[in-house]
Amino acid sequence: MKKPYWQGVFPAITTQFKRDQSLDLEATARHVEALIDSGVAGIIFLGSLGENQALAPDEKRRCLKAMVEAVNGRVPALSGVAESSTAEARRYARDSEKAGADGLMLMPAMLYRGDARETLTHFRATARATGLPIMIYNNPISYANDITPEMFAELAEVKNFVALKESAGDTRRITDLHNRVGGRYAIFTGVDDLVLESAILGIDGWVAGSGIAFPAENQYFWELTRRSQWDQAREIYRWFTPLLHLDVHTKFVQYIKLAVQECGLGREWVRAPRLPLVGAERKRILKVIHQGIAKRPNVPKASNSKPQSPRKAPAYAEPTARQAQRTPRRSSERRREATSHNPQAISHNTDHKALRLHETNFHH
């Protein structure tokens, strides 16, 4: 069986802000260190959890460039592409490649519910603007555009589409994808509280959200699923699930940023129109987070991790000398050969009937 182009945990990281809502790139870079230390296989910047659409175009590019430098080639650095027009998506894809990104996570055009022809045209046109490998993101609950297994089969001829992130909230999709386009794409799940179920059905990776606040536990849980240690994985999952539920709510950004803050890995500041949590809602979410912290399991460090600073270390410690001295790699040194794929789609017609496990929007 051909090895997936990408596999493992690719967390969607938050974009850290200061209290005045300005970018805090140093704080974001420190969170990058904690995630890499935990053993993640890649990091996705500027997804919805990264508040992509709340950033000005120049801020997105400045953030991505700084984070490429922070990662410094240790794992693939991907950027979300969430634009309202195909022209802007193409422009951002080109700029991401120039900034040295290793890949893209491509969403449908924002603010418009296109039909299948329009959605496929948007994806194909954006892919033609770059040589970077691309993960296609399907999240019909949040974005009203459903990329079905049949549509993924139509896109299989585009060689730099190498992975897909499935967030339809219906685990039946995993099997439908295997039956329709099995082996063509690396299959990632993007729904935190369906990850164990998805892992049993067969996935290559996980775009984690809530786990960015608990990176060591998140990585250990994932590795248990890779070893088919289902009893141990189930035990961790039962502890983890109340925290994973934070990812599947309209205010998932605020919830997860609050968890990140309480775990000493960043701050909760968000950019308007989002506002920090207050009142009874804040107390309720803090209770979930604090119970998770109090009951967090002891897990071994990832085999490829470096010693981490204490969990409760101040979130705004000065950058280390190594961080300050990093220099970015040249884009040509970072690019992978996405065009080596030779997809062969398998025909299988499926009647999709979404099992919506959550009534609210979610995405990361």
Phi, psi and omega in degrees: 000135181292136180292135178299149180299313173237150174202159179102194181274120174244085183294147172268112187272152174284158167265119182279139177240160169274172183302329180276009177076009174280157181299140173239082185290329179295317179294320177298319179295325178293324176293324174306316180300316181296321180291315179296320177301329183284344178105018180298157182265348180186170178222138178250119178261152170060038165276196177291325174296333175275009177055042183311310188284352176270354181264144173289156182307318181290329178293319178302314183291321178293319178296312182298316180300316180294324182283327173300318178294321180294317179293319175054041172079003183288328173217162175299135177251114181252155174238140171290147175238106184227085184239158183275342179231155178295323180299317179291323177298318178296317180297316181292322177300316178297317181293326177295320178296317178297327180285350178098012178299151179270347181180178182229150167248108191261124177258161172298165176302134181286154171071008181217130177267094183276161171277178186301318181299316181292318180296315179295322178296319178300313181296313183296317181295320179293319180298325180292342183279353186212155172263003181289147172292147189230136168260121177276134184252122176250116177215077184293337181293319181273324192243003170064006176245113183261117176268104186280165175305324178296323178290322175298324178295322178293328181278354185298338180286346180274110194291332181271007165276105188247345184209162174223146176247114186259116182228038179285351181076018183225107183294343176298336179299326182300312179292321177300320179293318176300318182290328186268316185226031184306130179088347182280316182242150164288127183261119176249146169262149178239011181251107188303314186271019168236014188291320180294316178299319179293321180297321178296323180283340175112095175229161179262336184199176185219121170272095189278145177246285183302330184295348178293342175275340182229060191297322181293314179293321180300314181293319180297316177301314180301316181295328174298320179293327179292331180266006182056034176269074192290326179296314179293320179297319180297322179297313178296320183298322180294324174292319190284331192302316177303326177286321179294331176299337180298338183281348189242047180224155179306325181264033182302328180295310179297318182297313184288322177296325176295319176297318177301317179296314183294338177266006175076025185246008181167196179233162187273357187299132179239170180256135179302142019281350175294148177228151176301154182291149178220166169061216185297324180296317179298315179299319181295315181290321177299324178298316178299315182295313183293325174296321177296318179295317183295329185254010185299136182285155172278122182232150178289154175292151174299146185298333182255018184269158173263161175303134181261156173288162180305148184301327184264016178299148180303139184289341186244038174297153179297145177301146178289165178299323180297320178297317184292334185264359184297144172236142183288150172282157173293145181303323182294335179279342187260341186290143176256164180269076179297332185285002178283350182285141176231080189292147172227104183281146179253132182280132175198121182268130183232141176266100183278125177229098193299131174263092185278105183278346181225137183274350185253162179288149174209158181177146166213000000 
